[in-house]
Amino acid sequence: STPSKKTIHGNELRQSTHLPNLYTYHGSILTYSLEHGEFDIGLGLHACGEATDLVLRACGEANANFIVSPCCVGKLSQTKRNPYIYHATAGNEPTISYPQSATFCEIIPSSSDFDVLAKSADYSDIQDMRTSRNAIRRTAKALLETDRLLYMKETFGYSDIALTRMDPWEASPKNDILVGWRKKANGVGSPYRKISDHAYPPPCSTCNRDIDSAIDQLLAPVPEVENVSCVFGDWTEDENGKIEAELRAFIASANDTFKFPTGMGPRRRKLVHAIAERLDLAHWSEGKKSADKIAVVEKK
C-alpha cells in the first residue's frame, strides 16, 4: 500500500525510482510501526535477538501477515547484551520480558529458566542438520519460537500460525521460519492455500525427528550400574568413552584438580561438563576467549 505519511520522526520515506510502490525507511522498527503501520505483509530475515520480536509486534500493530526467520536467540537471555537494544535505546535493558505467551509463562515462570532455554537454543552447527546430534538444542529452539507464535496469537488475534523451516534446511543454520496470517487480512490469505488443501504447511515427518530424538535422549533411563557408560546423544560413543576414561583416571588418582588442555572447543568442553556432573565432580571453565578456555574438574 502507498504510505500516507512521508516522514516519521524527521526520517523520510524514500520512494524507489523503478518500483513506485516500494519505499525505504531508515530508523527504529518501533517508530515505524507506531506511526506508520500501513503494510500488508511483514518480512524479517535474521533480525538479531529481540529485534525479531519487535518485527513481529510491528506486524501485529499493523494487522499484517508475517514471515519471519529469527536469529541469535541466545541474546534473549537477561545475562546477555544485545547490540540491537543498545543501538535502538542507548541502553542495555531489554524492552521485552520473556517468556511472552501466557502458555509459556505458566510452563516456565522463572526468567532464569528461560535464560537456560535461550542459551540452549542458540545453535548454528549446520553440519549436524538431519542427524541426531544436538537434537535437544534444535528442539529448544523450536520451543522458544513456539512461545513467540503463541504470543502473537494471544495478543494480536492471529487466526493461524505455523513454525516451519527453509527448504532446503541447509540454506542457513538459522533456518526456522515463523508464519502468521489472518483470515482475509488486507485481502491476503494463507500462503499455503496453493500447495495444500488446508491453510497450514503440509505435514513433515522429518521435521519431527529432532523432537522425537530429544524426547528419547532426555527421558532415557540412567544406567544403574556405576561402571556402565551413559552415551550422550550429542556425541559419538568414542568421544564419550575417551572423556569418561580420563575423568575416571583422575578420580582414581591422588590429585584433587584436573585441567583439560586448551583447544578442545565448546562442544567437547560441554561433554566434559556433562560427564563430570554425572560422576559427581565439581566442574567449570576458565579463560576469557573461546580458543583459550579450558575445562576444569575437581573432587568434591
C-alpha positions in Angstrom: 0.0 0.0 0.0 1.1 3.6 -0.6 2.3 5.2 2.7 0.1 8.0 4.0 3.0 9.6 5.8 6.2 10.5 4.0 8.2 11.3 7.1 8.5 9.7 10.5 10.3 11.5 13.3 12.0 13.5 10.6 13.1 10.3 8.8 12.0 10.5 5.2 10.4 7.6 3.4 12.3 7.2 0.1 10.4 6.1 -2.9 12.0 3.8 -5.4 12.6 5.2 -8.9 11.9 1.9 -10.6 9.3 0.5 -8.2 6.8 3.3 -7.3 5.2 1.2 -4.6 8.5 0.5 -2.9 9.6 2.8 -0.1 12.7 2.5 2.1 12.9 3.8 5.7 16.0 4.1 8.0 15.0 4.1 11.6 13.6 2.2 14.6 11.2 -0.7 13.9 9.1 0.5 16.8 8.9 4.1 15.5 7.8 2.8 12.1 5.1 0.5 13.5 3.7 3.1 15.9 3.5 6.0 13.4 3.2 4.3 10.1 1.5 0.9 10.5 0.3 0.5 6.9 1.6 -2.6 5.3 0.2 -6.0 4.3 3.0 -8.5 4.9 6.0 -8.1 7.2 9.2 -10.0 6.2 12.1 -10.4 8.7 15.3 -12.2 7.8 17.7 -13.0 10.7 16.7 -10.0 12.9 19.0 -10.4 15.8 17.7 -11.4 19.2 14.9 -9.1 20.5 14.7 -7.4 17.1 12.7 -10.4 15.8 10.1 -9.7 18.4 9.9 -6.0 17.5 9.3 -7.1 13.9 6.5 -9.4 15.0 4.9 -6.8 17.2 5.1 -4.2 14.4 3.2 -6.7 12.2 0.7 -7.2 14.9 0.1 -3.5 15.3 -0.3 -3.1 11.6 -2.7 -6.1 11.3 -0.3 -7.6 8.8 0.6 -11.1 8.0 4.2 -12.1 8.8 7.0 -14.4 7.6 10.0 -14.1 9.9 13.2 -16.0 10.3 14.8 -15.3 13.7 18.5 -15.2 14.6 20.7 -15.3 17.7 18.1 -16.3 20.2 20.8 -16.6 22.9 20.7 -12.8 23.2 17.2 -13.1 24.6 18.8 -14.2 27.9 18.9 -11.5 30.5 22.6 -12.3 31.1 23.5 -11.3 27.5 24.0 -7.8 26.0 22.1 -7.4 22.7 23.7 -4.8 20.4 20.4 -4.1 18.7 18.9 -3.0 22.1 21.9 -0.7 22.7 21.7 1.0 19.3 17.9 1.4 19.5 17.7 2.6 23.1 21.2 3.7 24.0 21.0 1.3 26.9 21.3 -2.4 27.7 18.0 -3.0 29.3 15.7 -5.3 27.2 12.3 -3.8 26.2 10.6 -7.2 26.2 10.3 -9.7 29.0 10.5 -13.5 28.3 8.7 -15.8 28.1 6.0 -13.9 26.3 2.9 -16.1 25.9 0.6 -17.0 28.7 1.2 -20.7 28.0 4.9 -20.5 28.4 4.7 -18.1 31.4 2.8 -20.9 33.1 5.2 -23.6 32.0 8.4 -21.6 32.5 7.5 -19.0 35.2 11.2 -18.3 36.1 13.1 -15.9 33.8 16.3 -17.7 34.8 14.9 -20.9 33.4 14.0 -19.2 30.2 17.6 -17.9 30.0 18.7 -21.6 30.1 16.3 -22.4 27.3 17.6 -19.4 25.2 21.2 -20.4 25.7 20.5 -24.0 24.7 18.5 -22.8 21.6 21.3 -20.6 20.3 22.6 -23.2 18.0 24.0 -23.0 14.5 26.1 -26.0 13.6 24.9 -26.7 10.0 26.8 -29.9 9.7 24.5 -31.5 12.3 21.4 -31.0 10.3 19.3 -34.1 9.7 21.3 -36.0 12.3 20.5 -36.9 16.0 23.5 -34.8 17.2 22.3 -31.7 19.1 18.7 -32.6 18.5 17.9 -31.3 22.1 19.3 -27.9 21.2 17.2 -27.7 18.0 14.2 -28.7 20.0 14.9 -26.0 22.5 14.9 -23.5 19.5 11.5 -24.9 18.3 10.1 -24.4 21.8 11.4 -20.8 22.0 9.9 -19.9 18.6 6.6 -21.5 19.6 6.4 -19.1 22.6 6.7 -16.2 20.1 4.0 -17.6 17.9 1.6 -18.2 20.8 2.1 -14.7 22.0 1.2 -13.3 18.6 -2.0 -15.4 18.5 -2.9 -14.5 22.1 -2.1 -10.8 21.9 -3.0 -9.8 18.3 -5.6 -12.4 17.4 -3.8 -14.1 14.5 -6.2 -16.8 13.3 -3.4 -19.1 12.1 0.3 -19.6 13.0 2.9 -22.1 11.9 6.5 -22.9 12.6 8.3 -24.3 9.5 11.8 -24.4 8.0 13.7 -23.1 5.0 13.9 -25.5 2.1 16.5 -27.0 1.9 17.3 -26.9 5.6 21.0 -26.3 4.7 20.1 -22.9 3.2 21.1 -21.5 6.6 21.9 -22.8 10.1 19.2 -20.4 11.3 16.5 -22.0 9.2 13.4 -21.7 11.3 10.5 -19.6 9.8 7.6 -18.2 11.8 4.5 -17.6 9.7 1.3 -15.9 10.8 -1.7 -14.8 8.9 -5.3 -13.6 9.4 -8.3 -14.8 7.5 -8.5 -12.4 4.6 -6.3 -9.9 6.3 -5.9 -7.0 3.9 -7.1 -9.3 1.2 -4.1 -11.7 1.8 -5.0 -15.2 2.9 -2.9 -18.2 3.9 0.4 -18.6 1.9 -0.2 -22.4 1.9 -3.6 -22.5 0.0 -1.9 -23.2 -3.3 0.1 -26.2 -2.1 -2.2 -27.8 0.4 -5.9 -28.5 0.9 -5.6 -26.8 4.3 -4.3 -23.4 5.3 -1.3 -24.9 7.0 2.1 -26.2 5.9 1.9 -29.9 4.7 3.0 -32.4 7.4 6.7 -33.2 7.5 7.7 -36.3 9.5 11.4 -35.4 9.1 10.9 -32.1 11.0 9.6 -34.1 14.0 12.7 -36.3 14.2 14.6 -33.7 16.3 11.7 -33.6 18.9 11.4 -37.4 18.9 15.2 -37.8 19.3 15.2 -35.2 22.1 12.5 -37.0 24.0 14.4 -40.3 23.7 17.6 -38.6 25.0 16.0 -36.7 27.8 13.8 -39.5 29.0 16.2 -42.4 28.6 16.8 -44.2 31.8 20.1 -43.7 33.6 22.1 -46.9 33.9 22.0 -48.2 37.5 25.4 -49.9 37.3 28.2 -47.4 38.1 30.7 -48.6 35.5 28.2 -48.7 32.6 28.9 -45.7 30.3 26.0 -43.4 29.5 26.4 -42.3 25.9 25.1 -38.8 25.3 23.2 -38.4 22.1 25.0 -35.2 21.1 28.4 -37.0 20.9 29.8 -40.2 19.4 30.4 -43.2 21.6 34.1 -42.9 21.0 34.1 -39.2 22.2 32.1 -40.1 25.3 34.4 -43.1 26.1 37.6 -41.1 25.9 36.4 -38.2 28.1 34.9 -40.6 30.6 38.1 -42.7 30.8 40.2 -39.5 31.5 37.8 -38.5 34.3 37.7 -41.9 35.9 41.5 -42.0 35.8 41.5 -38.6 37.6 39.1 -40.0 40.2 41.4 -42.9 40.9 44.5 -40.6 41.2 45.7 -38.7 44.2 45.1 -35.4 42.5 42.3 -33.1 43.7 42.0 -31.0 40.5 42.4 -31.8 36.8 42.6 -29.3 33.9 41.9 -30.3 30.4 44.1 -28.8 27.7 43.2 -25.7 25.6 41.9 -26.2 22.1 39.1 -28.6 23.0 36.4 -26.3 21.6 33.0 -25.6 23.2 31.4 -28.8 22.0 33.9 -31.1 23.8 34.0 -28.9 26.9 30.3 -29.3 27.1 30.8 -33.1 27.1 33.3 -32.8 29.9 30.8 -30.9 32.0 28.0 -33.4 31.2 30.1 -36.4 32.3 31.6 -34.7 35.3 28.2 -33.8 36.5 27.1 -37.5 36.3 30.3 -38.6 38.1 29.6 -36.1 40.9 32.6 -33.9 40.2 32.8 -30.1 40.5 33.4 -28.6 37.1 33.8 -25.2 35.5 35.5 -23.4 32.6 38.4 -21.0 32.9 39.7 -18.5 30.4 38.3 -15.4 28.5 38.5 -16.3 24.8 36.8 -19.4 23.4 40.1 -20.7 22.0 41.9 -20.3 25.3 39.1 -21.7 27.6 39.8 -24.9 29.4 37.5 -27.3 31.3 38.5 -27.8 35.0 37.2 -30.6 37.3 37.7 -31.1 41.0 36.8 -33.7 43.5 34.1 -32.7 46.0 
